[in-house]
Amino acid sequence: MAGVGGRRMSHREKMALLERRRNAIQEWLEDEAPHAALDQKHLDAASPERAYWHHGYQAALTDILELLSPVGRISGSADIPN
């Protein structure tokens, strides 16, 4: 993945990007859906929450794989705001 000025990001920069993204999502969850950590509705078989949880997790893994890919495609969702 290209960084500022077309320069490839270092491992440390990629880790920092992932940590910032994780922290932003944690803050959003605390502000917008503090009940989500307790409800655990994504564990209920055949629930919409389970489908959305798996979809989000799959999207996150795709973003990480693209970030770590030597080709460094920029088609992920890391820059899409919550």
C-alpha positions as CSV (number, residue, x, y, z in Angstrom):
1,M,0.0,0.0,0.0
2,A,1.4,3.4,-1.0
3,G,1.8,6.0,1.7
4,V,2.3,9.7,1.4
5,G,3.9,10.7,-1.8
6,G,3.6,7.2,-3.3
7,R,6.1,5.8,-0.8
8,R,5.3,2.3,0.4
9,M,4.3,2.1,4.1
10,S,6.6,0.4,6.5
11,H,5.4,-2.5,8.8
12,R,5.4,0.0,11.7
13,E,3.2,2.5,9.7
14,K,0.8,-0.3,8.8
15,M,0.5,-1.4,12.4
16,A,-0.1,2.2,13.5
17,L,-2.8,2.5,10.8
18,L,-4.5,-0.6,12.1
19,E,-4.3,0.5,15.7
20,R,-5.8,3.9,14.8
21,R,-8.6,2.3,12.9
22,R,-9.3,-0.2,15.8
23,N,-9.3,2.6,18.3
24,A,-11.7,4.7,16.3
25,I,-14.1,1.8,16.0
26,Q,-13.8,1.1,19.8
27,E,-14.6,4.7,20.5
28,W,-17.6,4.7,18.1
29,L,-18.9,1.5,19.7
30,E,-18.6,3.0,23.2
31,D,-20.5,6.2,22.1
32,E,-23.1,4.7,19.8
33,A,-23.7,1.1,20.9
34,P,-22.3,0.4,24.4
35,H,-24.8,-2.4,24.7
36,A,-23.2,-4.3,21.9
37,A,-20.5,-5.8,24.0
38,L,-23.0,-7.2,26.5
39,D,-25.8,-8.3,24.1
40,Q,-23.7,-10.7,22.1
41,K,-26.6,-11.2,19.6
42,H,-24.1,-12.2,16.9
43,L,-23.9,-15.5,18.8
44,D,-27.5,-16.4,18.0
45,A,-27.8,-18.8,15.2
46,A,-29.6,-17.5,12.1
47,S,-29.8,-14.0,13.5
48,P,-29.3,-10.9,11.3
49,E,-26.7,-9.8,13.9
50,R,-24.7,-12.9,13.2
51,A,-24.7,-12.3,9.5
52,Y,-23.6,-8.7,9.9
53,W,-20.9,-9.7,12.4
54,H,-19.5,-12.2,10.0
55,H,-19.8,-9.8,7.1
56,G,-17.9,-7.1,9.0
57,Y,-15.2,-9.6,10.2
58,Q,-14.7,-10.8,6.6
59,A,-14.4,-7.2,5.4
60,A,-11.8,-6.4,8.1
61,L,-9.8,-9.5,7.2
62,T,-9.9,-8.4,3.5
63,D,-8.7,-4.9,4.5
64,I,-5.8,-6.4,6.5
65,L,-4.8,-8.8,3.8
66,E,-4.8,-6.0,1.2
67,L,-2.7,-3.8,3.6
68,L,-0.2,-6.5,4.1
69,S,-0.1,-7.6,0.4
70,P,3.1,-6.8,-1.4
71,V,1.0,-5.4,-4.2
72,G,-0.7,-3.0,-1.8
73,R,-4.1,-2.5,-3.5
74,I,-6.2,0.4,-2.2
75,S,-9.6,-1.1,-2.6
76,G,-10.3,-1.7,1.1
77,S,-12.6,0.2,3.5
78,A,-10.1,1.4,6.0
79,D,-10.7,5.1,5.0
80,I,-14.5,4.8,5.0
81,P,-15.9,6.6,8.1
82,N,-18.2,4.8,10.5
